[in-house]
Amino acid sequence: MAPTFYTTATMLPTYISVPSRTPLTTTTSVRRFRAKMSSVTQVESPTVLGFGGVGVDLLATVAEFPKPDDKIRSTSLKVQGGGNAGNALTCAARLGLNARLISKVASDAQGRGILEELKADGVDVSFLVVSEEGNSPFTYVIVDNQTKTRTCIHTPGSPPMVPDDISNATMLAALAGVKLVYFDVRLPDTALLFAHEANRRKIPILIDAERPREGLDDLLNLSDYVVCSAKFPQTWTGAPTVPSALVSMLLRLPKVKFVIVTLGADGCIMLQRSVEGGSVQAEEIGADDLVEKLKCQSDSSTATPSCVSSDVTRLHAKGVGTVCGKLFLGTAEKIPQSELVDTTGAGDAFIGAVLYGICTNKPPEQMLPFAAQVAAIACRDLGARAGLPRLTDPRLAPLS
């Protein structure tokens, strides 16, 4: 017997209801953005291509997380788009990049809602694969008002994407004119084909290394930039500390230019490879010692994100090796507890801002505080996308 799929006509009436204003089509929103910016810069915005997960998030806030066998009531409910790639590309589009997205949805109410919401934010969805059967991905997100944490229960889309879903001509068209390609390591078989083609075209690649996944190692070996979750570097390398793990990652991934690890309220650490390579003139210092030294230099008295950096240094990690590079320590905004709503998608917002930073050639000293501020603004609303700022947001002005 074929499985039954619940449609969002029943599950998600809010998500598929007619909005109060007609959403902008991708073409219209991009045209308006270009018209607005052309008077200032006369330069077309760079194009970023994202490949990975999209979905629908059903976000329920609760007074406190339920105990086993409890029955509780939500204090609020919101339904909006989700998925790492969908969130990061929405962020990039709101910041002004031309954003293209490749993923797969079904031709159901969820899928239609996913596409319309992305288009309304200016994301080009013309390369998305739409299956005539199956179900689009969705996630139940329980937001604990007491601890400000969230728990996600994900239902994958079906059928999954396979390489035959996208022709070679479509792949080449999707990569045309692209300055940077981003992968969240979902849909790995097809993602790898795109990554190899991007490498052949010398288009740089950024990988979201959230956790070990199928196909991750192959994609990392093709990447130029890596953004990691807090636990990933040590999990992947086996190194005893985060700084030593970052050294290990650069040694194991010779193509990578920088690695960033996000640490939530503790900010982030970035290790950038030096183009000077193995300069014998650079001072050698322990990676852990250098991080502690930078912490002492960091200004903890201000709530605004900031960044301190080392000189180009030969960074040593015991039992790992030595790499020549520059270390950056970025702080996070100190969000008042009364303003903190939900951390869902904060990492995706950070990555979306990093995509913007790379495409617009921001130096790390500017890019890291800017990305931290974008993520902090997103945490002031429920869900991964509702709070994502636009470049014109006055809260970004000091860091733009």
Order of alpha helices (4+ residues) and beta strands (2+ residues): alpha-alpha-alpha-beta-beta-beta-alpha-beta-beta-alpha-beta-beta-beta-beta-alpha-beta-alpha-beta-alpha-beta-alpha-alpha-beta-beta-beta-alpha-beta-beta-beta-alpha-alpha
